[in-house]
Amino acid sequence: MKIERICPDETKNLYNCMKQIDSESQFMLYAPDERSYNEETLKDNIKHNFYIGLKTDEGDIKGYSFVHISSVAKIKHIGYIITGIENNYHHQGYATQMFEEIIKWAKNKGLRRLELTVLTHNNPAIKLYEKMGFKIEGIKRQSIYMDGLYHDELYMAMLLDESPETTLAF
């Protein structure tokens, strides 16, 4: 298994991985049959954002993380992270490796902040994010509806440069 960039020509492989994770996990945004495949849109996203994958030696993608960067000037210093790993590859250190790569890439890119959301009852993910240096900044109350109930999400972030001279205090 290796962690490496996902290329635009791997859209179908990435989509299949996403669909598999959607079917295995209640923690992903999409329900199993909601995600649709649009090759050009996914290619464009891969070209303009940072996508890495957990790949087998044969090149099959078994997990992914991506960092979305806005083109809006006031927030283009922020990367928003989405991540998912197929169940068979949980608890083997792959998510930690992917987050290490994301943080290294974000610092090299000059980003100042990484953000993500996580369901409040996804304790393994919360522990990972805290281990990587993310801090809870708030709760998005009743932001996810599934299984007939509303669920809260934690809003978590990591500042890549917390120098006092870079922060305007109110």
C-alpha positions in Angstrom: 0.0 0.0 0.0 1.2 3.5 -0.8 0.0 7.0 -0.3 0.3 9.1 -3.5 -1.3 11.8 -5.6 -4.4 10.9 -7.5 -4.1 11.9 -11.2 -6.9 13.2 -13.4 -6.8 9.9 -15.4 -7.8 8.0 -12.3 -11.3 9.5 -12.0 -13.2 6.2 -12.4 -11.0 4.4 -9.9 -11.5 7.3 -7.4 -15.2 7.3 -8.0 -15.5 3.6 -7.4 -13.6 4.0 -4.1 -15.9 6.8 -3.0 -19.0 4.7 -3.8 -17.5 1.8 -1.8 -16.9 4.0 1.2 -20.3 5.6 0.9 -21.8 2.1 1.1 -19.7 1.1 4.1 -19.8 4.2 6.3 -22.5 6.3 7.8 -20.0 9.0 8.4 -19.7 10.1 4.7 -22.0 12.9 3.4 -23.4 10.9 0.5 -25.8 8.0 1.0 -24.8 4.9 -1.0 -26.9 5.7 -4.1 -26.6 9.5 -4.1 -23.2 10.1 -5.7 -23.1 10.4 -9.4 -20.1 10.1 -11.8 -19.2 13.1 -13.9 -15.7 12.5 -15.3 -15.0 16.0 -16.5 -16.1 17.6 -13.1 -14.0 15.1 -11.1 -11.0 15.6 -13.5 -11.3 19.4 -13.0 -11.5 19.0 -9.2 -8.4 16.8 -9.2 -6.5 19.4 -11.3 -7.4 22.3 -9.1 -7.3 20.8 -5.6 -5.0 18.4 -3.8 -6.1 14.7 -4.0 -4.1 11.8 -2.5 -5.0 8.2 -2.4 -4.3 5.0 -0.5 -3.4 2.8 -3.4 -2.6 -0.9 -3.8 0.4 -2.1 -5.7 -2.0 -2.6 -8.6 -3.1 1.0 -8.5 -6.6 0.5 -7.0 -7.6 3.3 -4.7 -8.8 2.1 -1.3 -8.9 5.5 0.5 -8.7 9.2 -0.4 -8.3 12.6 1.1 -8.7 15.9 -0.7 -8.2 19.5 0.1 -10.5 21.9 -1.5 -9.2 25.5 -1.9 -11.6 28.3 -2.8 -10.8 30.7 -5.6 -12.4 33.5 -3.5 -9.6 35.9 -2.5 -10.5 36.3 1.1 -10.6 32.6 1.9 -8.1 31.1 -0.5 -5.7 30.6 2.4 -8.0 27.9 3.8 -8.0 24.2 2.8 -11.2 22.2 3.5 -10.4 18.5 4.0 -12.6 15.5 3.0 -11.3 12.0 3.7 -12.5 8.4 3.6 -10.9 4.9 3.8 -12.5 1.6 3.0 -13.3 -0.4 6.1 -10.7 -3.1 5.4 -7.9 -0.5 5.7 -9.0 1.2 9.0 -6.7 1.2 12.0 -3.5 0.6 10.1 -2.1 4.1 10.2 -3.1 5.1 6.7 -5.2 8.0 7.7 -2.4 9.4 9.8 0.0 9.1 6.8 -2.5 10.9 4.6 -2.9 13.7 7.1 0.8 14.1 7.4 1.0 14.4 3.6 -1.8 17.0 3.6 -0.2 19.1 6.3 3.2 19.0 4.5 1.6 19.9 1.2 -0.5 22.7 2.8 2.5 24.3 4.4 4.4 24.2 1.1 1.5 25.7 -0.7 1.3 28.6 1.8 -2.1 27.8 3.2 -2.7 29.2 6.7 -5.6 27.0 7.8 -7.0 23.5 7.4 -10.6 22.8 8.2 -13.0 19.8 8.4 -16.3 18.7 9.9 -16.9 15.4 11.6 -20.0 13.9 13.2 -19.9 14.2 17.0 -20.2 10.5 17.5 -17.3 9.6 15.1 -14.9 9.2 18.0 -12.0 7.4 16.1 -11.9 10.3 13.5 -12.1 12.9 16.2 -9.1 11.3 18.0 -7.1 11.2 14.8 -7.8 14.8 14.0 -6.9 15.9 17.5 -3.7 13.8 17.3 -2.8 15.6 14.1 -3.2 19.0 15.8 -6.8 20.0 14.9 -8.9 21.8 17.5 -12.6 21.9 18.0 -13.9 25.4 17.1 -17.6 24.8 17.3 -20.6 22.6 16.8 -22.9 22.7 13.7 -26.1 21.7 15.4 -28.5 19.3 13.6 -26.5 19.7 10.4 -26.8 16.1 9.2 -30.1 14.3 8.7 -29.9 10.5 8.5 -31.8 7.5 9.8 -34.7 9.7 10.8 -32.6 11.8 13.2 -30.7 15.1 13.1 -27.0 14.8 14.1 -24.5 17.4 15.2 -21.1 17.9 13.6 -17.9 19.3 15.1 -16.2 22.1 13.2 -12.4 21.5 13.6 -9.4 23.4 12.3 -5.7 23.6 12.4 -3.7 26.8 12.0 -0.5 26.2 10.1 1.1 29.5 11.4 -0.1 30.9 14.7 2.4 33.8 14.8 1.0 36.6 17.0 1.9 39.2 14.3 -0.3 37.5 11.8 -3.5 37.6 13.8 -5.7 40.7 14.3 -7.4 40.5 17.7 -10.7 42.2 18.3 
